[in-house]
């Protein structure tokens, strides 16, 4: 299993790095749209859609939605994402109570669109926007930073959870997660924000604001993970798919990012560090 995971990672890493950091805006939108569409195919299964034609159809509809929402101001979609993740916080806290309200296949299918579409919009908003934080003015650095926030939060949560994880975070959703893991992850991303502020030569006020924005984003990333875990538990599956040998599915790899990206994109836009760009041309 470990060998399979390593081989898969070695194959996918250069593809992901090239697609995210070296493509022009249109190519970036198409590349990330393809990933999101594959994630939709997996979400269709979590929604309870059993047939392959049904799952493919669900993914095709999502791809069409990406084209449509590209014509809508990104901020509208990002605000909608904030409202959605507040709802998700309530759903995860209540589980399994309340699952009768959202357990129907059409409702779970709609939930997938609410997760995946804003993530794509937020990612492309970051890619196409004009970014300025301290001495850093490359929007790709903002994308790299949000990836680092999620990765560092995961690493901090893993080690803190192993050392101190007795109080469970959401045992009915994800028994392995603990409150110690959450605090450890947040401490790790707070340190990341301090280091990033120093490297960017940001002033104290912006450094404090970045730390707050990072803590909020890190906390929301946990919610993205928990939401997918809740859907998989309700569906009775372990992984979203087997598309990535040794790693499960695409959703298993991007669940935290789907929550973190739109939230971070909205926050740094409101703070004035990111302004809307010129689109996909």
RAJOBEL-V723202 format. One line per field, one symbol per residue. phi: phi as a letter, one per 20 degrees, with the letter a starting at -180 (. if undefined). psi: psi as a letter, one per 30 degrees, with the letter a starting at -180 (. if undefined). burial: b if it has 16 or more other C-alpha atoms within 10 Angstrom, else e. A space follows every 10 residues. Layout:
phi = ???
psi = ???
burial = ???
This chain:
phi = .fffffffff ffgffffffe dcefgfffff ffffffffff gffgfffoee efgfffffff ffgfffffff edggffffff fgffffffgf fffegefnff fdffgfffff gfffeeffff fffffffefe dbcleecdff fffgffffgf ffffffffff ffecfdfffb fedbgfecff ffffffffff fgfffffffe leffffffff ffffffffff ffffffffff fffffncecf adfdgncndf ffedgfffef ffffffffff fneccgedne f
psi = eeeeeeeeee eeeeeeeeee fflleeeeee eeeeeeeeee eeeeeffgje keeeeeeeee eeeeeeeeff fkkeeeeeee eeeefeeeee eeefkfkfff egfkeeeeee eeefeeeeee eeefeeeflj kjjbgkgjff eeeeeeeeee eeeeeeeeee eeegiejkei ffejffklee eeeeeeeefe eeeeeeeeef hlleeeeeee eeeeeeeeee eeeeeeeeee eeeefhlelf ahejkffble effgeeefee eeeeeeefee fgfklkagaf .
burial = eeeeeeeebe eeeeeeeebb eeeebeebbb bbbebbbbbb bbbbbbbbbe eeeebbebbb ebbeebeebb eeebbebbee bbebbeebee bbeebeeeee eebeeeebbe bbbbbbbbbb bbbbbbbbbb bbbbeeeebb bbbebbbebb bbbbbbbbeb beeebeebbb eebbeebbbb bbbbbbbbbb ebbbebbeeb ebeeebbbbb bebbbbbbbb bbbbbbbbbb bbbbeeeebb beebebbbbb bbebbbbbbb bbbbbbbbbe eebbbbeeeb e
